Amino acid sequence: MAQALHKIVTFEEFVGWYPDTQRRYELHDGVIVEMPPPTGDHEGIIGFLVEEIVMEYKRLKLPYFIPKTAFVKPLEGESAYSPDVLLLNRPNLGNEPLWKKSSTVSQGASIALVVEVVSTNWRDDYLKKAADYEAVGIPEYWIIDYAALGGRRFIGNPKEPTISIYSLVEGEYQVSQFRRGDYIESPTFAELNLTAEQIFQAGSFTT
């Protein structure tokens, strides 16, 4: 489970403190949280999605890119998230006051898509991050729950691996869910030809 370092800090203090390490940290309401170390399945899914998304936005000649490390900072409060996949819109980065100094974005116009692959801190993905990403105005948010860790109110009963795609409609998220052989439906990439099972299997390196 994510480990919280219990001292209230500002975003500026967090960025200044951030260590040069392989460990990942986020800031949740002023509390520095160490993220769980990734598993092989987790990393396999992220790598697969990055490859598929990059191929698609290059095919469509869209001005996007995926940074290695960047933060999403909600305008309200002292939080900063480091998504598993963050798809940025280059033309708007000039409007981001924190981009050049700390590779941080706060505007929905800068972010085309966010993906979180669920680990033991699943409540953050389904509750806190969903609310904050909605408030930022991020148009599309995927939660990849490949191990069915989320609560039953989020993925159903009995629990099974689920992809939840949140789409911003009139300022509020509407969610669609995909399981097994369902083809995912992405508002950003309408022609992305992937099933939920293909994404889940990418983690285990089986075909």
Accessible surface in RSA format (square Angstrom, percent):
REM  Atomic radii and reference values for relative SASA: ProtOr
REM  Chains: A
REM  Algorithm: Lee & Richards
REM  Probe-radius: 1.40
REM  Slices: 20
REM RES _ NUM      All-atoms   Total-Side   Main-Chain    Non-polar    All polar
REM                ABS   REL    ABS   REL    ABS   REL    ABS   REL    ABS   REL
RES MET A   1   170.96  88.5 119.74  79.2  51.22 121.9  78.59  66.8  92.37 122.4
RES ALA A   2    21.38  19.7   5.37   8.3  16.01  36.4   5.60   7.9  15.78  41.8
RES GLN A   3   102.05  57.1  96.30  70.4   5.75  13.7  34.62  73.7  67.43  51.1
RES ALA A   4    32.91  30.3  19.98  30.8  12.93  29.4  19.98  28.1  12.93  34.2
RES LEU A   5    60.36  33.6  56.17  40.2   4.19  10.5  59.86  42.0   0.49   1.3
RES HIS A   6   162.43  88.8 122.74  85.3  39.69 101.5  89.16  91.9  73.27  85.3
RES LYS A   7   151.46  73.9 144.30  88.5   7.16  17.0  94.52  85.1  56.94  60.6
RES ILE A   8   127.08  72.3 107.53  80.1  19.55  47.1 107.53  77.4  19.55  53.0
RES VAL A   9    14.09   9.3  11.79  10.7   2.30   5.5  13.73  11.9   0.36   1.0
RES THR A  10    54.90  39.0  54.90  55.7   0.00   0.0  51.83  69.6   3.06   4.6
RES PHE A  11     3.31   1.7   3.31   2.1   0.00   0.0   3.31   2.0   0.00   0.0
RES GLU A  12   114.77  65.9 102.80  77.8  11.97  28.5  64.31 124.4  50.45  41.2
RES GLU A  13    98.42  56.5  86.98  65.8  11.44  27.2  43.87  84.9  54.55  44.5
RES PHE A  14     0.30   0.1   0.00   0.0   0.30   0.8   0.30   0.2   0.00   0.0
RES VAL A  15    46.87  30.8  35.65  32.3  11.22  27.0  35.89  31.2  10.98  29.8
RES GLY A  16    69.84  86.1   0.00   N/A  69.84  86.1  38.03 104.4  31.82  71.3
RES TRP A  17   103.86  41.7  82.65  40.0  21.21  49.8  63.69  34.0  40.17  65.2
RES TYR A  18    62.12  29.0  41.29  23.5  20.84  54.2  34.93  26.3  27.19  33.5
RES PRO A  19    45.37  33.1  33.29  30.3  12.08  43.9  41.44  34.2   3.93  24.4
RES ASP A  20   159.64 111.8 119.73 119.2  39.91  94.4  45.99 108.2 113.65 113.3
RES THR A  21    58.56  41.7  29.90  30.3  28.67  68.3  25.28  34.0  33.29  50.3
RES GLN A  22   179.17 100.2 154.81 113.1  24.35  58.0  66.43 141.4 112.73  85.5
RES ARG A  23   145.90  61.3 137.40  70.0   8.50  20.2  31.03  42.4 114.88  69.6
RES ARG A  24    76.12  32.0  72.82  37.1   3.30   7.8  48.55  66.4  27.57  16.7
RES TYR A  25    15.18   7.1  15.18   8.6   0.00   0.0   0.28   0.2  14.91  18.4
RES GLU A  26     0.09   0.0   0.09   0.1   0.00   0.0   0.00   0.0   0.09   0.1
RES LEU A  27     0.00   0.0   0.00   0.0   0.00   0.0   0.00   0.0   0.00   0.0
RES HIS A  28    18.87  10.3  16.21  11.3   2.65   6.8   9.87  10.2   8.99  10.5
RES ASP A  29    91.41  64.0  76.08  75.7  15.32  36.2  32.02  75.4  59.39  59.2
RES GLY A  30     0.96   1.2   0.00   N/A   0.96   1.2   0.96   2.6   0.00   0.0
RES VAL A  31    27.33  18.0  27.33  24.7   0.00   0.0  27.33  23.7   0.00   0.0
RES ILE A  32    11.33   6.4  11.33   8.4   0.00   0.0  11.33   8.2   0.00   0.0
RES VAL A  33    11.77   7.7  11.77  10.7   0.00   0.0  11.77  10.2   0.00   0.0
RES GLU A  34    32.80  18.8  31.91  24.1   0.89   2.1   4.43   8.6  28.37  23.2
RES MET A  35    15.26   7.9   9.04   6.0   6.22  14.8   9.04   7.7   6.22   8.2
RES PRO A  36    24.90  18.1  11.65  10.6  13.25  48.2  15.45  12.8   9.45  58.7
RES PRO A  37   114.58  83.5  99.56  90.8  15.02  54.6 104.91  86.6   9.67  60.1
RES PRO A  38    76.04  55.4  50.03  45.6  26.01  94.5  54.42  44.9  21.62 134.3
RES THR A  39    76.59  54.5  69.10  70.1   7.49  17.8  76.18 102.3   0.41   0.6
RES GLY A  40    53.53  66.0   0.00   N/A  53.53  66.0  38.81 106.5  14.73  33.0
RES ASP A  41    60.17  42.1  58.39  58.1   1.79   4.2   5.28  12.4  54.89  54.7
RES HIS A  42    13.57   7.4  13.57   9.4   0.00   0.0   7.54   7.8   6.03   7.0
RES GLU A  43    87.32  50.1  79.79  60.4   7.54  17.9  32.90  63.6  54.42  44.4
RES GLY A  44     9.01  11.1   0.00   N/A   9.01  11.1   5.21  14.3   3.79   8.5
RES ILE A  45     0.05   0.0   0.05   0.0   0.00   0.0   0.05   0.0   0.00   0.0
RES ILE A  46    25.46  14.5  25.46  19.0   0.00   0.0  25.46  18.3   0.00   0.0
RES GLY A  47    33.24  41.0   0.00   N/A  33.24  41.0  32.37  88.8   0.87   1.9
RES PHE A  48    46.84  23.4  42.31  26.2   4.53  11.8  44.65  27.1   2.18   6.3
RES LEU A  49     0.16   0.1   0.16   0.1   0.00   0.0   0.16   0.1   0.00   0.0
RES VAL A  50    43.12  28.4  43.12  39.0   0.00   0.0  43.12  37.5   0.00   0.0
RES GLU A  51   111.94  64.3 106.52  80.6   5.42  12.9  38.35  74.2  73.59  60.1
RES GLU A  52    38.28  22.0  37.00  28.0   1.28   3.0   0.12   0.2  38.16  31.2
RES ILE A  53     0.17   0.1   0.17   0.1   0.00   0.0   0.17   0.1   0.00   0.0
RES VAL A  54    33.92  22.3  33.92  30.7   0.00   0.0  33.92  29.5   0.00   0.0
RES MET A  55   113.74  58.9 105.71  70.0   8.03  19.1  68.09  57.9  45.65  60.5
RES GLU A  56    16.46   9.5  16.19  12.3   0.27   0.6   0.36   0.7  16.10  13.1
RES TYR A  57    18.17   8.5  18.17  10.3   0.00   0.0   6.98   5.2  11.19  13.8
RES LYS A  58   139.25  67.9 123.97  76.1  15.28  36.4  75.88  68.3  63.37  67.5
RES ARG A  59   125.77  52.8  99.95  50.9  25.82  61.5  73.73 100.8  52.04  31.5
RES LEU A  60    66.23  36.9  45.07  32.2  21.16  53.2  49.38  34.7  16.86  45.4
RES LYS A  61   181.12  88.4 149.46  91.7  31.66  75.4 115.42 103.9  65.70  70.0
RES LEU A  62    59.91  33.4  48.90  35.0  11.02  27.7  49.44  34.7  10.47  28.2
RES PRO A  63    62.10  45.3  51.20  46.7  10.91  39.6  62.00  51.2   0.10   0.7
RES TYR A  64    39.31  18.4  32.97  18.8   6.34  16.5   3.65   2.7  35.65  44.0
RES PHE A  65    35.67  17.8  35.67  22.1   0.00   0.0  35.67  21.6   0.00   0.0
RES ILE A  66    38.42  21.9  14.68  10.9  23.74  57.2  14.68  10.6  23.74  64.4
RES PRO A  67    22.33  16.3   7.55   6.9  14.79  53.8  12.82  10.6   9.51  59.1
RES LYS A  68   210.52 102.7 165.94 101.8  44.58 106.1 119.14 107.2  91.38  97.3
RES THR A  69    76.78  54.6  63.04  63.9  13.74  32.7  46.83  62.9  29.94  45.3
RES ALA A  70     4.78   4.4   0.00   0.0   4.78  10.9   0.03   0.0   4.75  12.6
RES PHE A  71    13.87   6.9  13.87   8.6   0.00   0.0  13.87   8.4   0.00   0.0
RES VAL A  72     0.00   0.0   0.00   0.0   0.00   0.0   0.00   0.0   0.00   0.0
RES LYS A  73    26.33  12.8  26.33  16.2   0.00   0.0   9.64   8.7  16.69  17.8
RES PRO A  74     6.01   4.4   6.01   5.5   0.00   0.0   6.01   5.0   0.00   0.0
RES LEU A  75   133.14  74.1 108.48  77.6  24.66  62.0 109.14  76.6  24.00  64.6
RES GLU A  76   151.65  87.1 140.70 106.4  10.96  26.1  64.60 125.0  87.05  71.1
RES GLY A  77    48.11  59.3   0.00   N/A  48.11  59.3  33.10  90.8  15.00  33.6
RES GLU A  78    62.70  36.0  60.13  45.5   2.58   6.1  24.06  46.5  38.64  31.6
RES SER A  79     2.52   2.1   2.52   3.4   0.00   0.0   1.01   2.2   1.51   2.1
RES ALA A  80     0.00   0.0   0.00   0.0   0.00   0.0   0.00   0.0   0.00   0.0
RES TYR A  81     0.00   0.0   0.00   0.0   0.00   0.0   0.00   0.0   0.00   0.0
RES SER A  82     9.85   8.3   9.85  13.1   0.00   0.0   0.99   2.1   8.86  12.4
RES PRO A  83    13.89  10.1   0.64   0.6  13.25  48.2   0.64   0.5  13.25  82.3
RES ASP A  84    26.78  18.8   7.35   7.3  19.43  45.9   3.48   8.2  23.30  23.2
RES VAL A  85     1.17   0.8   0.00   0.0   1.17   2.8   1.17   1.0   0.00   0.0
RES LEU A  86     6.43   3.6   4.68   3.3   1.76   4.4   4.68   3.3   1.76   4.7
RES LEU A  87     0.00   0.0   0.00   0.0   0.00   0.0   0.00   0.0   0.00   0.0
RES LEU A  88     0.00   0.0   0.00   0.0   0.00   0.0   0.00   0.0   0.00   0.0
RES ASN A  89    34.89  24.1  34.89  33.7   0.00   0.0   2.65   6.4  32.24  31.2
RES ARG A  90   135.29  56.8 126.15  64.3   9.15  21.8  39.85  54.5  95.44  57.8
RES PRO A  91    92.98  67.8  57.36  52.3  35.62 129.5  70.36  58.1  22.62 140.6
RES ASN A  92    19.27  13.3  17.28  16.7   1.98   4.8   5.31  12.8  13.96  13.5
RES LEU A  93    19.25  10.7  15.89  11.4   3.36   8.5  16.22  11.4   3.03   8.1
RES GLY A  94    78.27  96.5   0.00   N/A  78.27  96.5  41.53 114.0  36.74  82.3
RES ASN A  95    93.73  64.6  76.45  73.9  17.28  41.6  20.07  48.3  73.66  71.2
RES GLU A  96     9.76   5.6   0.72   0.5   9.05  21.5   0.32   0.6   9.44   7.7
RES PRO A  97   112.82  82.2  75.44  68.8  37.38 135.9  88.73  73.3  24.09 149.7
RES LEU A  98    46.38  25.8  46.38  33.2   0.00   0.0  46.38  32.6   0.00   0.0
RES TRP A  99    50.15  20.1  47.09  22.8   3.06   7.2  25.26  13.5  24.89  40.4
RES LYS A 100   201.82  98.5 166.39 102.1  35.43  84.4 114.77 103.3  87.05  92.7
RES LYS A 101   185.85  90.7 150.25  92.2  35.60  84.8 103.00  92.7  82.86  88.3
RES SER A 102    15.69  13.3   3.83   5.1  11.86  27.3  12.06  25.7   3.62   5.1
RES SER A 103    39.28  33.2  37.46  50.0   1.82   4.2  21.53  45.8  17.75  24.9
RES THR A 104     0.13   0.1   0.00   0.0   0.13   0.3   0.00   0.0   0.13   0.2
RES VAL A 105     0.04   0.0   0.00   0.0   0.04   0.1   0.04   0.0   0.00   0.0
RES SER A 106    10.62   9.0   9.67  12.9   0.94   2.2   5.80  12.4   4.81   6.7
RES GLN A 107    58.08  32.5  54.23  39.6   3.85   9.2  26.92  57.3  31.16  23.6
RES GLY A 108    14.73  18.2   0.00   N/A  14.73  18.2   5.99  16.4   8.74  19.6
RES ALA A 109    65.40  60.1  43.29  66.8  22.11  50.3  56.01  78.9   9.39  24.9
RES SER A 110     0.00   0.0   0.00   0.0   0.00   0.0   0.00   0.0   0.00   0.0
RES ILE A 111     2.17   1.2   0.00   0.0   2.17   5.2   0.39   0.3   1.78   4.8
RES ALA A 112     8.68   8.0   3.25   5.0   5.43  12.4   8.57  12.1   0.11   0.3
RES LEU A 113     0.00   0.0   0.00   0.0   0.00   0.0   0.00   0.0   0.00   0.0
RES VAL A 114     0.00   0.0   0.00   0.0   0.00   0.0   0.00   0.0   0.00   0.0
RES VAL A 115     0.00   0.0   0.00   0.0   0.00   0.0   0.00   0.0   0.00   0.0
RES GLU A 116     5.46   3.1   5.46   4.1   0.00   0.0   0.17   0.3   5.28   4.3
RES VAL A 117     4.23   2.8   0.00   0.0   4.23  10.2   0.00   0.0   4.23  11.5
RES VAL A 118     1.10   0.7   0.23   0.2   0.87   2.1   0.23   0.2   0.87   2.4
RES SER A 119    29.64  25.0  26.34  35.2   3.30   7.6  21.41  45.6   8.23  11.5
RES THR A 120    69.00  49.1  60.94  61.8   8.06  19.2  63.58  85.4   5.42   8.2
RES ASN A 121    15.05  10.4   7.93   7.7   7.12  17.2  12.05  29.0   3.01   2.9
RES TRP A 122    36.12  14.5  35.88  17.4   0.24   0.6  21.41  11.4  14.70  23.9
RES ARG A 123   131.74  55.3 130.70  66.6   1.04   2.5  46.35  63.3  85.40  51.8
RES ASP A 124    29.79  20.9  29.07  28.9   0.72   1.7   1.34   3.2  28.45  28.4
RES ASP A 125     5.18   3.6   5.18   5.2   0.00   0.0   0.00   0.0   5.18   5.2
RES TYR A 126     8.25   3.9   0.34   0.2   7.91  20.6   0.34   0.3   7.91   9.8
RES LEU A 127    76.26  42.5  68.20  48.8   8.06  20.3  71.34  50.1   4.92  13.2
RES LYS A 128    50.42  24.6  42.10  25.8   8.31  19.8  38.20  34.4  12.22  13.0
RES LYS A 129     3.15   1.5   3.15   1.9   0.00   0.0   0.00   0.0   3.15   3.4
RES ALA A 130    10.92  10.0  10.05  15.5   0.86   2.0  10.38  14.6   0.53   1.4
RES ALA A 131    58.02  53.3  48.28  74.5   9.74  22.2  53.33  75.1   4.69  12.4
RES ASP A 132    29.02  20.3  29.02  28.9   0.00   0.0   0.00   0.0  29.02  28.9
RES TYR A 133     0.00   0.0   0.00   0.0   0.00   0.0   0.00   0.0   0.00   0.0
RES GLU A 134    55.35  31.8  50.19  38.0   5.16  12.3   3.30   6.4  52.05  42.5
RES ALA A 135    85.72  78.8  45.33  70.0  40.38  91.9  57.17  80.5  28.54  75.6
RES VAL A 136    16.52  10.9   0.66   0.6  15.86  38.2   3.08   2.7  13.45  36.5
RES GLY A 137    23.90  29.5   0.00   N/A  23.90  29.5  15.37  42.2   8.53  19.1
RES ILE A 138     0.00   0.0   0.00   0.0   0.00   0.0   0.00   0.0   0.00   0.0
RES PRO A 139    53.74  39.2  50.58  46.1   3.16  11.5  50.58  41.8   3.16  19.6
RES GLU A 140     0.54   0.3   0.54   0.4   0.00   0.0   0.54   1.0   0.00   0.0
RES TYR A 141     0.00   0.0   0.00   0.0   0.00   0.0   0.00   0.0   0.00   0.0
RES TRP A 142     0.00   0.0   0.00   0.0   0.00   0.0   0.00   0.0   0.00   0.0
RES ILE A 143     0.00   0.0   0.00   0.0   0.00   0.0   0.00   0.0   0.00   0.0
RES ILE A 144     0.00   0.0   0.00   0.0   0.00   0.0   0.00   0.0   0.00   0.0
RES ASP A 145     0.24   0.2   0.24   0.2   0.00   0.0   0.00   0.0   0.24   0.2
RES TYR A 146    41.02  19.2  31.03  17.7   9.99  26.0  17.09  12.8  23.93  29.5
RES ALA A 147    50.97  46.9  25.82  39.8  25.16  57.2  34.00  47.9  16.97  45.0
RES ALA A 148    16.36  15.0  10.61  16.4   5.74  13.1  10.61  14.9   5.74  15.2
RES LEU A 149    65.30  36.4  58.51  41.9   6.79  17.1  60.07  42.2   5.23  14.1
RES GLY A 150     0.00   0.0   0.00   N/A   0.00   0.0   0.00   0.0   0.00   0.0
RES GLY A 151    13.78  17.0   0.00   N/A  13.78  17.0  13.78  37.8   0.00   0.0
RES ARG A 152   140.36  58.9 129.34  65.9  11.03  26.3  35.01  47.9 105.35  63.8
RES ARG A 153   183.87  77.2 139.11  70.9  44.77 106.6  70.52  96.4 113.36  68.7
RES PHE A 154    35.69  17.9  25.31  15.7  10.38  27.0  28.81  17.5   6.89  19.7
RES ILE A 155     1.58   0.9   0.00   0.0   1.58   3.8   0.09   0.1   1.49   4.0
RES GLY A 156    30.85  38.0   0.00   N/A  30.85  38.0  27.94  76.7   2.91   6.5
RES ASN A 157   116.42  80.3  79.32  76.7  37.10  89.3  18.24  43.9  98.18  94.9
RES PRO A 158   114.98  83.8 108.89  99.3   6.09  22.1 110.16  90.9   4.83  30.0
RES LYS A 159    73.62  35.9  48.65  29.8  24.97  59.5  22.25  20.0  51.37  54.7
RES GLU A 160    41.18  23.6  39.92  30.2   1.26   3.0  17.53  33.9  23.65  19.3
RES PRO A 161    51.18  37.3  50.28  45.8   0.91   3.3  50.28  41.5   0.91   5.6
RES THR A 162     0.00   0.0   0.00   0.0   0.00   0.0   0.00   0.0   0.00   0.0
RES ILE A 163     0.00   0.0   0.00   0.0   0.00   0.0   0.00   0.0   0.00   0.0
RES SER A 164     0.01   0.0   0.01   0.0   0.00   0.0   0.00   0.0   0.01   0.0
RES ILE A 165     1.78   1.0   1.26   0.9   0.52   1.3   1.26   0.9   0.52   1.4
RES TYR A 166    27.78  13.0  27.78  15.8   0.00   0.0  16.87  12.7  10.91  13.5
RES SER A 167    23.68  20.0  23.68  31.6   0.00   0.0  15.81  33.7   7.87  11.0
RES LEU A 168    50.98  28.4  25.40  18.2  25.58  64.3  25.42  17.8  25.57  68.8
RES VAL A 169    74.20  48.8  68.44  62.0   5.77  13.9  71.44  62.1   2.76   7.5
RES GLU A 170   173.97  99.9 128.35  97.1  45.62 108.6  59.72 115.5 114.25  93.3
RES GLY A 171    49.51  61.1   0.00   N/A  49.51  61.1  29.72  81.6  19.79  44.3
RES GLU A 172   109.09  62.6 109.09  82.5   0.00   0.0  27.58  53.3  81.52  66.6
RES TYR A 173    29.40  13.7   7.53   4.3  21.87  56.9   7.53   5.7  21.87  27.0
RES GLN A 174    97.62  54.6  93.59  68.4   4.03   9.6  30.85  65.7  66.77  50.6
RES VAL A 175    76.20  50.1  49.81  45.1  26.39  63.6  49.91  43.4  26.29  71.3
RES SER A 176    57.06  48.2  51.02  68.1   6.05  13.9  19.81  42.2  37.26  52.2
RES GLN A 177    61.58  34.4  37.11  27.1  24.46  58.2  10.98  23.4  50.60  38.4
RES PHE A 178    13.51   6.8  13.51   8.4   0.00   0.0  13.51   8.2   0.00   0.0
RES ARG A 179    58.77  24.7  57.81  29.5   0.95   2.3  14.82  20.3  43.94  26.6
RES ARG A 180   160.36  67.3 158.41  80.8   1.95   4.7  63.98  87.4  96.38  58.4
RES GLY A 181    52.25  64.4   0.00   N/A  52.25  64.4  33.62  92.3  18.63  41.7
RES ASP A 182    67.00  46.9  60.27  60.0   6.73  15.9  14.51  34.2  52.49  52.3
RES TYR A 183   128.75  60.1 119.57  68.0   9.18  23.9  77.56  58.3  51.19  63.1
RES ILE A 184     7.54   4.3   0.17   0.1   7.37  17.8   0.17   0.1   7.37  20.0
RES GLU A 185   122.08  70.1 113.33  85.7   8.75  20.8  39.97  77.3  82.11  67.0
RES SER A 186     6.70   5.7   0.08   0.1   6.62  15.3   0.88   1.9   5.83   8.2
RES PRO A 187    84.19  61.4  47.14  43.0  37.05 134.7  59.58  49.2  24.61 153.0
RES THR A 188    36.09  25.7  12.68  12.9  23.41  55.8  13.97  18.8  22.12  33.4
RES PHE A 189     1.14   0.6   0.00   0.0   1.14   3.0   0.26   0.2   0.88   2.5
RES ALA A 190    93.75  86.2  56.92  87.8  36.83  83.8  59.83  84.3  33.93  89.9
RES GLU A 191   121.21  69.6  97.56  73.8  23.65  56.3  43.30  83.8  77.91  63.6
RES LEU A 192    14.65   8.2   6.04   4.3   8.61  21.6   6.61   4.6   8.04  21.6
RES ASN A 193   110.81  76.4  93.74  90.6  17.07  41.1  29.24  70.4  81.56  78.8
RES LEU A 194     8.05   4.5   8.05   5.8   0.00   0.0   8.05   5.7   0.00   0.0
RES THR A 195    16.93  12.0  16.93  17.2   0.00   0.0  13.58  18.2   3.35   5.1
RES ALA A 196     0.00   0.0   0.00   0.0   0.00   0.0   0.00   0.0   0.00   0.0
RES GLU A 197    67.40  38.7  67.40  51.0   0.00   0.0  38.89  75.2  28.52  23.3
RES GLN A 198    85.52  47.8  76.82  56.1   8.71  20.7  33.29  70.9  52.24  39.6
RES ILE A 199     0.00   0.0   0.00   0.0   0.00   0.0   0.00   0.0   0.00   0.0
RES PHE A 200    20.55  10.3  11.70   7.2   8.85  23.0  11.84   7.2   8.71  24.9
RES GLN A 201    67.17  37.6  67.12  49.1   0.04   0.1  21.72  46.2  45.45  34.5
RES ALA A 202    17.26  15.9   2.99   4.6  14.26  32.4  14.50  20.4   2.76   7.3
RES GLY A 203     1.95   2.4   0.00   N/A   1.95   2.4   0.80   2.2   1.15   2.6
RES SER A 204    55.96  47.3  36.12  48.2  19.83  45.7  37.16  79.1  18.80  26.3
RES PHE A 205   161.10  80.6 128.39  79.5  32.71  85.1 136.08  82.5  25.01  71.6
RES THR A 206    72.84  51.8  62.00  62.9  10.85  25.8  63.91  85.8   8.93  13.5
RES THR A 207   187.63 133.4 110.79 112.3  76.83 183.1 114.22 153.4  73.40 111.0
END  Absolute sums over single chains surface
CHAIN  1 A    10594.6       8280.0       2314.6       5802.1       4792.5
END  Absolute sums over all chains
TOTAL         10594.6       8280.0       2314.6       5802.1       4792.5
